[in-house]
Amino acid sequence: MTELSGLRAVVTGGASGIGLASARMLATRGAAVAVLDLHPDDVCEPLLGLRADLGDDASVRLAVDAAARQLGGLDILVNNAGIGAVGTVEDNPDEEWHRVLDVNVLGMVRTTRAALPYLRRSSHAAVVNTCSIAATAGLPQRALYSASKGAVLSLTLAMAADHVREGIRVNCVNPGTADTPWVTRLLNAADDPEAERAALDARQPLGRLVTADEVAAAVVYLASPAAASATGIALAVDGGMQGLRLRPAVGA
């Protein structure tokens, strides 16, 4: 499939997990793709790997400019980069709140701000932000992370309103718990990794973790011409976690 042929995309945090799956799928569908990441060395062709620190505005601008120059423009921005946090409101000091919000929220602001001049020149401009089920459901031990993703959801809506008349669509995807390197690290740090994985599986009505490719498929859809009338939406890819309220299984 080459429905994205001729389009140019930037994916932040694209060296692993959902970002890498999204970058690869965009490329498979015909897009030219640049990956912005702190550690882009392992990014392989046809992806273009560029180093960027989303906490540094100058670094972001240099990387976005380089991507647009080498790709010949920019049509799609996938704001995927983010970091996790565990704990209640008591558990993280101010410094950690600043660090997570700086990457998860201001990182998207910096990248979008740098990309807007290029997106305005595109006849098919789309921004897709990676949000989370944590923005719409109360999850235990995720106060800081949830706050950052709640901000991403609101930011997506505001950006969609601000730029719709410039021909720029802005949407987000809300993954449930996904089988990514970050979740794997959390599981490995648990007292009983197998029991923790089973609990995470059971939390989602489908009974398993979401895959990175399933989230990537939603990202690619929202970025593609097929979603030309979609802007300001949050597309849940969460195994039914947000919308379904199942009765306990018989005998459970």
Secondary structure, DSSP 8 states (H G I E B T S, - for coil): --TTTT-EEEEETTTSHHHHHHHHHHHHTT-EEEEEES-GGG--TTSEEEE--TT-HHHHHHHHHHHHHHHTS--EEEE-------B-TTTS-HHHHHHHHIIIIIHHHHHHHHHHHHHTT-SSEEEEEE--GGGTS--TTBHHHHHHHHHHHHHHHHHHHHHGGGTEEEEEEEE-SB-SHHHHHHHHHSSSHHHHHHHHHHHSTTSS-B-HHHHHHHHHHHHSGGGTT--S-EEEESTTTTT------TT-
